[in-house]
């Protein structure tokens, strides 16, 4: 066991799989405190799409980390596994969850018992992060639009808030979030693409962005109206590429 504090970084959108901007990916690597951290990619929400896995290895090269991935839809389970999946995940410094269907992601995780394993990873201080579905999954509930109109979905509940991603990039999702909050959804956080919410334990430690003037909000229903409070956002600025020169 370690004394590292639990950390989650929830991207509204961005990172290697969306725009190729390395700033958010560099940020989560830095949170590990390791010179060459062990990084495992979970592409479950995409059905372990081959192209997604290839893009991960291109972005997270062996020059900057020890990359691996876990596949729950392949017989070989993934690259870099020298043991069972739970043992492998518990040995990581960073676990990075890709986008796609949060409903499918949670279903397959629960079928394989990874919901419990990832909760233990979080408690041990392994940094957890992800975008879109890989962001929604850590919260008590969120707004998913993968399978059609935006709808309310439950998450793992490591963070006791709601979450809405792609907030000012998809107006229908924002409108649905407001409606769901009015219907009793837990208050929570909304982030636009290029923004990451950084939590230590259950508390928001800060908000960072890879895009200039990207925004995030605390959103809740107050007295019959929806309140949006803009959060301070720190732009990460220029940065080196993750791939080796």
C-alpha positions in Angstrom: 0.0 0.0 0.0 1.1 3.6 -0.6 0.3 6.9 1.0 -0.5 8.6 -2.2 -3.7 10.6 -2.2 -6.5 9.5 -4.5 -6.6 11.6 -7.8 -9.0 11.7 -10.7 -8.6 13.9 -13.8 -11.9 14.2 -15.8 -11.5 15.7 -19.3 -14.5 17.4 -20.9 -12.8 16.3 -24.1 -9.3 16.5 -25.6 -6.1 14.6 -25.3 -4.4 12.4 -27.8 -7.6 10.8 -29.1 -9.5 14.0 -29.9 -7.2 16.8 -31.0 -3.6 15.5 -30.7 -2.9 18.3 -28.2 -0.5 16.8 -25.6 -1.0 19.3 -22.8 -3.7 17.4 -20.8 -1.8 14.1 -21.3 1.4 15.7 -20.1 -0.5 17.1 -17.1 -1.7 13.6 -15.9 1.7 12.1 -16.5 3.2 14.8 -14.2 0.7 14.0 -11.4 2.2 10.5 -11.0 5.5 12.0 -9.7 7.4 9.3 -11.6 10.1 9.9 -14.1 8.9 7.1 -16.4 5.4 6.2 -15.1 3.5 3.0 -15.8 0.5 4.0 -17.9 -2.3 1.6 -18.8 -5.0 2.4 -21.4 -8.5 1.1 -21.0 -10.3 1.4 -24.4 -13.4 -0.4 -23.2 -15.9 2.3 -24.2 -14.9 1.9 -27.8 -15.1 -1.9 -27.8 -11.3 -2.0 -27.7 -11.1 -0.4 -31.2 -7.7 -1.3 -32.8 -7.2 2.2 -34.2 -7.7 3.7 -30.7 -5.1 1.4 -29.2 -2.6 2.2 -31.9 -3.1 6.0 -31.3 -2.5 5.5 -27.6 0.9 3.8 -28.3 1.9 6.5 -30.7 1.1 9.2 -28.1 2.4 7.5 -25.0 5.7 6.2 -26.3 8.3 4.2 -24.3 10.4 7.3 -24.4 8.2 8.9 -21.7 6.4 6.1 -20.0 5.9 2.3 -19.7 2.7 1.9 -21.8 0.3 -1.0 -21.8 -3.4 -1.6 -22.4 -6.1 -3.9 -21.2 -8.6 -5.4 -23.6 -11.8 -7.0 -22.3 -13.0 -7.9 -25.9 -9.8 -9.8 -27.0 -8.7 -13.3 -26.0 -5.1 -12.1 -25.3 -6.4 -9.4 -22.9 -3.9 -6.7 -24.0 -0.2 -5.9 -24.5 2.2 -5.7 -21.6 0.3 -8.0 -19.3 2.5 -10.4 -17.5 -0.1 -11.3 -14.9 -3.9 -11.1 -14.3 -5.7 -7.8 -15.1 -6.3 -6.8 -11.5 -2.7 -7.3 -10.5 -1.6 -5.3 -13.6 -3.9 -2.4 -12.9 -2.9 -2.2 -9.3 0.8 -1.9 -10.4 0.2 1.2 -12.5 0.9 4.8 -11.9 -1.7 6.1 -14.3 -4.9 4.5 -15.7 -6.2 6.3 -18.8 -9.8 5.6 -19.9 -10.9 6.3 -23.5 -14.1 7.7 -24.9 -17.1 5.9 -26.5 -20.2 4.4 -24.8 -20.2 4.8 -21.0 -23.0 2.3 -20.8 -21.0 -0.3 -22.6 -17.9 0.6 -20.6 -19.6 0.2 -17.2 -21.3 -3.0 -18.3 -18.1 -4.8 -19.3 -16.2 -3.4 -16.3 -18.8 -4.8 -13.9 -18.9 -8.1 -15.7 -15.2 -8.5 -15.2 -15.1 -7.0 -11.7 -13.0 -4.0 -12.8 -15.4 -1.6 -11.0 -14.1 -2.9 -7.7 -10.5 -3.0 -8.9 -10.5 0.6 -10.2 -12.0 1.7 -6.9 -9.1 0.1 -5.1 -6.7 1.7 -7.6 -8.1 5.1 -6.7 -7.9 4.4 -3.0 -4.2 3.5 -3.4 -3.4 6.8 -5.2 -3.1 5.5 -8.7 -4.0 8.5 -10.9 -7.3 7.8 -12.8 -8.2 9.9 -15.9 -10.1 9.9 -19.1 -12.2 11.9 -21.5 -15.9 11.8 -22.4 -17.1 8.3 -21.3 -13.8 8.0 -19.5 -14.7 11.2 -17.6 -18.4 10.4 -16.9 -17.6 7.0 -15.4 -16.0 8.3 -12.2 -19.0 10.3 -11.1 -22.2 9.3 -9.4 -24.1 10.2 -12.6 -23.7 12.1 -15.9 -25.1 12.9 -19.3 -24.4 10.6 -22.2 -25.3 11.2 -25.8 -23.5 8.2 -27.4 -26.6 6.1 -28.1 -28.9 9.0 -29.1 -30.4 12.0 -27.4 -28.7 13.0 -24.2 -29.8 10.9 -21.3 -29.0 10.4 -17.6 -26.6 7.6 -16.7 -25.2 6.3 -13.5 -21.4 6.0 -12.9 -19.0 4.3 -10.4 -19.7 7.0 -7.8 -16.1 7.6 -6.8 -16.9 11.3 -7.1 -20.3 12.2 -5.5 -21.4 14.7 -8.2 -22.9 14.7 -11.7 -20.8 15.4 -14.7 -21.5 16.8 -18.2 -18.8 16.7 -20.9 -18.4 18.6 -24.2 -20.5 21.2 -22.4 -20.3 24.2 -24.7 -19.5 22.1 -27.8 -22.8 20.2 -27.8 -25.7 22.5 -27.0 -28.3 19.7 -26.8 -26.2 18.0 -24.0 -26.1 21.3 -22.1 -29.8 21.8 -22.3 -30.5 18.2 -21.2 -28.2 18.6 -18.3 -30.2 21.6 -17.1 -33.4 19.7 -17.5 -32.0 16.7 -15.5 -30.8 19.0 -12.7 -34.3 20.5 -12.5 -35.7 16.9 -12.2 -33.4 16.1 -9.3 -30.0 15.1 -10.7 -27.2 15.8 -8.2 -25.4 19.1 -8.8 -22.0 18.8 -10.4 -19.4 19.9 -12.9 -19.5 20.7 -16.6 -16.4 21.0 -18.8 -15.9 22.0 -22.4 -13.5 20.2 -24.7 -9.9 20.9 -23.8 -10.6 21.3 -20.0 -9.8 18.9 -17.2 -11.2 18.8 -13.7 -8.5 17.6 -11.2 -9.8 16.0 -8.0 -7.8 15.1 -5.0 -10.0 12.7 -3.0 -13.6 14.0 -3.6 -12.5 17.7 -3.6 -11.8 19.7 -6.7 -8.1 20.7 -6.6 -8.1 22.8 -9.8 -9.1 23.1 -13.4 -6.6 23.1 -16.3 -7.0 23.6 -20.0 -5.1 22.7 -23.2 -7.1 25.3 -25.1 -7.0 29.0 -24.5 -10.2 30.4 -22.9 -11.8 26.9 -22.5 -14.2 26.9 -19.6 -15.7 24.8 -16.8 -18.6 25.4 -14.4 -20.2 24.2 -11.2 -23.9 23.7 -12.1 -26.9 23.2 -9.9 -30.6 23.9 -9.5 -31.2 26.7 -7.0 -34.8 27.9 -6.2 -36.2 26.6 -9.5 -33.5 28.0 -11.8 -30.2 26.6 -13.0 -27.1 28.3 -11.7 -23.8 28.1 -13.6 -20.7 29.3 -11.7 -17.6 29.6 -13.9 -14.6 28.0 -12.3 -11.0 29.4 -12.5 -9.2 27.7 -15.3 -5.4 27.5 -15.7 -4.2 27.3 -19.2 -1.3 24.9 -19.5 0.4 26.8 -22.3 2.9 25.6 -24.8 4.5 22.2 -24.2 6.7 19.5 -25.8 5.2 16.6 -27.7 4.8 13.3 -25.9 6.4 11.3 -28.7 10.1 11.1 -28.9 11.9 13.6 -31.1 
